[in-house]
Amino acid sequence: KTLKFLTMEDPSTELSADELKAAVIDRIHQRNQSRSEKERKRKTAIESERKRAGENVEDFSKKVAQKKEAIIALLESAKKVPAEKLRGQFETIMAKIFELQHFAAASTFFLPPYEIQQARKIVLELQNTASKEKSRLLPRRRFRFSKKRKPKEKKEDTSAPSGTGIVFTEGEKLFSLVKGDTMFTIENKSDQIVKVKEEDLKENRNVKLSKMTGSQIHILHGLNTLRMTDLKTCKIYVGPVSGPVYIERCEGCTFFFACRQLRAHEMKECNVYLRVASKPIIEHCTGIGFAPYSVEYRNRERDLVAAGFTEKQHNCWDQVCDFNWLREQQSPNWFIIADNKRETTGKL
């Protein structure tokens, strides 16, 4: 029996039932082949990206072992370091442990549970060992009353103009915000503007910003690492970061920074003005806008060069990898900020 089926190629052509069946099967076969090819390319691209970043289990284990050995060597050498240089030595050690911890955290998406558990165990052991060695080699000074009481100094008015509800903190007043020896930490602030000078950081350029609301932070010089957690409606202006930037649980914030690598978890409705040497990674994030790094300040070019950024280096600010979105289409969790909606900072 002949069925009247007009083909797209030639409307006058009629196909028999067998020919029609063969044509349908051929189309299904071609469609499946196309889908398989797209899936193969997607997997190849992901695997290529992982290999480029050294993100596979074997490489991960080797790098963890190398980093662990380097930290142990630093701990051993601390026994021979002069007393006046010990504090700097332990700051370096804790920064290395922090880098290892970040490396392990950034690799969890492809690691089996056992490898994740082992990496966490190594980090914890190194932290405990470093803490014990520091307590042994750098004992805390006992508190003593001073013989002479210094006259009270007049407090300077650090408040902003009436009605703003913002407190300015700068220079020596910032030291009260620093907690711990391994990171320069600013936390628990609300409706404040904090300006960190380069001399405030001294040799510690690993910075942590935590638990702040409605505040502005200005750190306009080079850093080694930057970690930001639990920030709400804040604006963060930072110079180039030679290492990674890690953002977690931030909402309604605007960030300006350049870095080697960006990893963001649980961000909501934030804008990121970014210059980055590798593809930014987001996970469990929604409503994240991206635009090029736009902060201008006096020593910006000097700091970019010191952090390893060059004009020829590609800026991957708009090549975001969303680990919760593996389809070929654009992830709905991030977008590029339109030119007419981008913030301009001027020269800070």
Secondary structure, 3 states (H helix, E strand, C coil): CECCCCCCCCCCCCCEHHHHHHHHHHHHHHHHHHHHHHHHHHHHHHHHHHHHCCCCHHHHHHHHHHHHHHHHHHHHHHHHCCHHHHHHHHHHHHHHHHHHHHHHHHCCCCCCHHHHHHHHHHHHHHHHHHHHHHHHHCCCCCCCCCCCCCCCCCCCCCECCCCCCCEEEEHHHHHHHCCCCCCEEEEEEECEEEECCHHHHCCCCEEEEEEEECCEEEECCCECEEEEEEEECCEEEEEEECCEEEEECCECCEEEEEECEEEEECCECCEEEEEECCCCEEECCECEEEEECCCECCCHHHHHHHCCCCCCCCCCCCCCEECCCCCCCCCCCEEECCHHHCCCCCEC
